């Protein structure tokens, strides 16, 4: 994939994750978690929002090499998040997939 395609796919998946984590289903599950896990879920949602804004505001040309350097890791993270989405009810697994992808995105922007 080109850096632009990677950026587009990453943005799309992060936007889907943001939507998932704002859904009634997700929020009802998070409300049942211990306080520390609720806080982690809230922080992950905040990090997703920030990552989306950073990627939207970043010109691909400015970070082309970082996209290329992290392409494999980004693709793995996107696939893991997609698999986790199928099991949204497994809150901890979904959070892990989101935070793993976010750590890779942070390397790029």
C-alpha positions in Angstrom: 0.0 0.0 0.0 1.1 3.6 -0.5 1.5 5.8 2.5 -1.6 7.7 1.5 -3.6 4.4 1.4 -2.2 3.4 4.8 -3.2 6.8 6.2 -6.7 6.5 4.8 -7.3 3.0 6.1 -5.9 3.9 9.5 -8.2 7.0 9.7 -11.2 4.9 8.6 -10.5 2.2 11.3 -9.9 4.8 14.0 -13.2 6.5 13.1 -15.0 3.2 13.3 -13.4 2.5 16.7 -14.5 5.9 17.9 -18.0 5.1 16.8 -17.9 1.7 18.4 -16.7 3.2 21.7 -19.5 5.7 21.6 -22.2 3.1 21.1 -24.8 2.3 23.7 -23.7 -1.3 23.7 -20.1 -0.3 24.5 -21.0 2.3 27.1 -23.3 -0.2 28.9 -20.5 -2.7 29.1 -18.0 -0.2 30.3 -20.3 1.0 33.0 -20.1 -2.5 34.5 -16.3 -2.4 34.7 -14.2 -1.5 37.7 -13.2 2.1 37.9 -9.7 1.6 36.7 -10.9 -0.2 33.6 -13.5 2.5 33.0 -10.8 5.1 33.2 -8.6 3.1 30.8 -11.5 2.9 28.3 -12.1 6.6 28.6 -8.5 7.4 28.0 -8.4 5.1 25.0 -11.4 6.9 23.5 -9.6 10.2 24.1 -6.5 8.9 22.5 -8.5 7.7 19.5 -10.0 11.2 19.1 -6.6 12.8 19.3 -5.0 10.3 16.8 -7.8 11.0 14.3 -7.2 14.8 14.6 -3.5 14.3 14.2 -3.8 12.1 11.2 -6.3 14.4 9.6 -4.0 17.4 10.1 -0.8 15.6 9.0 0.2 15.8 5.4 1.3 12.4 4.1 4.3 13.9 2.4 5.6 15.1 5.8 5.5 11.6 7.3 5.8 9.4 4.3 8.9 7.5 5.5 7.3 6.9 9.0 4.2 5.4 7.3 6.5 3.2 5.2 8.6 2.2 8.2 5.6 1.2 10.2 3.4 -0.2 7.4 3.5 -3.8 8.6 2.8 -2.9 12.2 0.0 -0.6 11.2 -1.6 -3.3 9.0 -1.3 -5.9 11.8 -2.9 -3.4 14.2 -5.7 -2.7 11.8 -6.4 -6.4 11.3 -6.3 -7.0 15.1 -8.8 -4.2 15.6 -11.1 -5.6 12.9 -11.0 -9.0 14.6 -11.7 -7.5 18.0 -14.6 -5.5 16.6 -16.4 -8.8 16.0 -16.1 -9.5 19.7 -17.0 -6.0 20.9 -18.6 -7.6 24.0 -15.1 -8.6 25.1 -14.2 -5.2 26.3 -10.7 -5.9 27.5 -9.7 -7.5 24.1 -11.1 -4.6 22.2 -9.3 -2.1 24.4 -6.0 -4.0 23.9 -6.4 -3.9 20.1 -7.2 -0.2 20.2 -4.3 0.7 22.4 -1.9 -1.4 20.4 -2.9 0.3 17.2 -2.7 3.7 18.9 0.9 3.1 20.0 1.8 2.5 16.4 0.0 5.5 15.1 1.8 7.6 17.7 5.1 6.5 16.1 3.9 8.0 12.8 2.4 11.3 13.9 
